[in-house]
Amino acid sequence: SYIYKKNHDVTKTWRGKSEQLLRVDDHDFTMRPAFGGPAIPVGVDVQVESLDSISEVDMDFTMTLYLRHYWRDERLSFPSTTNKSMTFDGRLVKKIWVPDVFFVHSKRSFIHDTTTDNIMLRVFPDGHVLYSMRITVTAMCNMDFSRFPLDSQTCSLELESYAYTDEDLMLYWKNGNESLKTDEKISLSQFLIQKFHTTSRLAFYSSTGWYNRLYINFTLRRHIFFFLLQTYFPATLMVMLSWVSFWIDHRAVPARVSLG
């Protein structure tokens, strides 16, 4: 049609401009930003989507969360008259440098990939980068059952750079305690979630050095009513029912044995 011939291919033009603006092929992105200089600050914030399960047998918990990183890479800066950012999916992540954050004491974890990899990259004209992922992680939690079922458990999810020490990468909570957001609808059948909070400190490894480590801490208090209803009440009722056999005539042995 006439309209189709008149309009130019917008996607083709934009793809060419984005590659030219970002200059991905002009730099060696195997090196961190400002390589050889001071440590690059990488801000982190987390939004907890769900606390899926707590396993007392395996002493672990499963959590689904949105993990976001913020840093500046001048190699990705581009001129812009509108000062608008550009948003990309996971395909660009493989071409540039991103923080190598991992979960300490993690047993299993994966990035959601339905219908595509749940990864978002947003680049601003001044080189600031927002890198977001949706992750489900199962991590270890040391529990103390000495006061069961009146116990409270404190678990933590720990984040740390795998390769870069504090001399190369400074990992920190972007907005302090406000860096952790949780869904108000999060609930568990056996536990009451009392609070979420963040902490950070340095971790030392004798072979490699000091690393910045971030903690997502949450406290769980067990529902005593749940165990009263599911365990203690049925057990007590069965014991009380067995006492009825003492009021049956001692000569009715089959009835006493059957009821007991």
BELDACOR-V930407 format. One record per residue. N is the residue number from 1. RES is the residue in one small letter. OMEGA is omega as a letter, one per 30 degrees, with the letter a starting at -180 (999 if undefined). BURIAL is + if it has 24 or more other C-alpha atoms within 12 Angstrom, else -. Layout:
{{N & RES & OMEGA & BURIAL} {N & RES & OMEGA & BURIAL}}
This chain:
{{1 & s & a & -} {2 & y & a & -} {3 & i & a & -} {4 & y & l & -} {5 & k & a & -} {6 & k & a & -} {7 & n & l & -} {8 & h & a & -} {9 & d & a & -} {10 & v & a & -} {11 & t & l & -} {12 & k & l & -} {13 & t & a & -} {14 & w & a & -} {15 & r & l & -} {16 & g & l & -} {17 & k & a & -} {18 & s & l & +} {19 & e & a & -} {20 & q & a & -} {21 & l & a & +} {22 & l & l & +} {23 & r & a & -} {24 & v & a & +} {25 & d & a & -} {26 & d & a & -} {27 & h & l & -} {28 & d & a & -} {29 & f & l & +} {30 & t & l & -} {31 & m & l & -} {32 & r & l & +} {33 & p & a & +} {34 & a & a & -} {35 & f & a & -} {36 & g & l & -} {37 & g & l & -} {38 & p & a & -} {39 & a & l & -} {40 & i & l & +} {41 & p & l & +} {42 & v & l & +} {43 & g & a & +} {44 & v & l & +} {45 & d & a & +} {46 & v & l & +} {47 & q & a & +} {48 & v & a & +} {49 & e & a & +} {50 & s & l & +} {51 & l & a & +} {52 & d & a & -} {53 & s & l & +} {54 & i & a & +} {55 & s & l & -} {56 & e & a & -} {57 & v & a & -} {58 & d & a & -} {59 & m & l & -} {60 & d & l & +} {61 & f & l & +} {62 & t & a & +} {63 & m & l & +} {64 & t & a & +} {65 & l & l & +} {66 & y & a & +} {67 & l & a & +} {68 & r & l & +} {69 & h & l & +} {70 & y & l & +} {71 & w & l & +} {72 & r & l & +} {73 & d & a & +} {74 & e & l & +} {75 & r & a & +} {76 & l & l & +} {77 & s & a & +} {78 & f & l & +} {79 & p & a & -} {80 & s & l & -} {81 & t & a & -} {82 & t & a & -} {83 & n & l & -} {84 & k & l & -} {85 & s & l & +} {86 & m & a & +} {87 & t & a & -} {88 & f & l & +} {89 & d & a & -} {90 & g & a & +} {91 & r & l & -} {92 & l & a & +} {93 & v & a & +} {94 & k & a & -} {95 & k & a & -} {96 & i & l & +} {97 & w & l & +} {98 & v & a & +} {99 & p & a & +} {100 & d & a & -} {101 & v & l & +} {102 & f & a & +} {103 & f & l & +} {104 & v & l & +} {105 & h & l & -} {106 & s & l & +} {107 & k & l & -} {108 & r & l & -} {109 & s & l & -} {110 & f & l & -} {111 & i & a & -} {112 & h & a & -} {113 & d & l & -} {114 & t & f & -} {115 & t & l & -} {116 & t & a & -} {117 & d & a & -} {118 & n & a & +} {119 & i & l & +} {120 & m & l & +} {121 & l & l & +} {122 & r & a & +} {123 & v & l & +} {124 & f & a & +} {125 & p & a & +} {126 & d & l & +} {127 & g & l & +} {128 & h & a & +} {129 & v & l & +} {130 & l & a & +} {131 & y & a & +} {132 & s & l & +} {133 & m & l & +} {134 & r & a & +} {135 & i & l & +} {136 & t & a & +} {137 & v & l & +} {138 & t & a & +} {139 & a & a & +} {140 & m & l & +} {141 & c & l & +} {142 & n & a & -} {143 & m & l & +} {144 & d & a & -} {145 & f & a & -} {146 & s & a & -} {147 & r & l & -} {148 & f & g & -} {149 & p & l & -} {150 & l & a & -} {151 & d & l & -} {152 & s & a & +} {153 & q & l & +} {154 & t & a & +} {155 & c & l & +} {156 & s & l & +} {157 & l & a & +} {158 & e & a & +} {159 & l & a & +} {160 & e & l & +} {161 & s & a & +} {162 & y & a & +} {163 & a & a & -} {164 & y & l & +} {165 & t & a & +} {166 & d & l & +} {167 & e & a & -} {168 & d & a & +} {169 & l & l & +} {170 & m & a & +} {171 & l & a & +} {172 & y & l & +} {173 & w & a & +} {174 & k & a & +} {175 & n & l & -} {176 & g & l & -} {177 & n & l & +} {178 & e & a & -} {179 & s & a & +} {180 & l & l & +} {181 & k & l & +} {182 & t & l & +} {183 & d & a & -} {184 & e & a & -} {185 & k & a & -} {186 & i & l & +} {187 & s & l & -} {188 & l & a & -} {189 & s & a & -} {190 & q & a & +} {191 & f & l & +} {192 & l & a & +} {193 & i & a & +} {194 & q & a & -} {195 & k & l & +} {196 & f & l & +} {197 & h & a & +} {198 & t & l & +} {199 & t & l & +} {200 & s & l & +} {201 & r & a & -} {202 & l & l & -} {203 & a & a & -} {204 & f & l & -} {205 & y & a & -} {206 & s & a & -} {207 & s & a & -} {208 & t & l & -} {209 & g & a & -} {210 & w & a & +} {211 & y & l & +} {212 & n & a & +} {213 & r & l & +} {214 & l & a & +} {215 & y & l & +} {216 & i & a & +} {217 & n & l & +} {218 & f & a & +} {219 & t & a & -} {220 & l & l & +} {221 & r & a & +} {222 & r & l & +} {223 & h & l & +} {224 & i & l & -} {225 & f & l & -} {226 & f & a & -} {227 & f & l & -} {228 & l & a & -} {229 & l & a & -} {230 & q & a & -} {231 & t & a & -} {232 & y & a & -} {233 & f & l & -} {234 & p & l & -} {235 & a & l & -} {236 & t & a & -} {237 & l & l & -} {238 & m & l & -} {239 & v & l & -} {240 & m & l & -} {241 & l & l & -} {242 & s & l & -} {243 & w & a & -} {244 & v & a & -} {245 & s & l & -} {246 & f & l & -} {247 & w & l & -} {248 & i & l & -} {249 & d & a & -} {250 & h & l & -} {251 & r & l & -} {252 & a & a & -} {253 & v & l & -} {254 & p & a & -} {255 & a & l & -} {256 & r & a & -} {257 & v & a & -} {258 & s & a & -} {259 & l & l & -} {260 & g & 999 & -}}
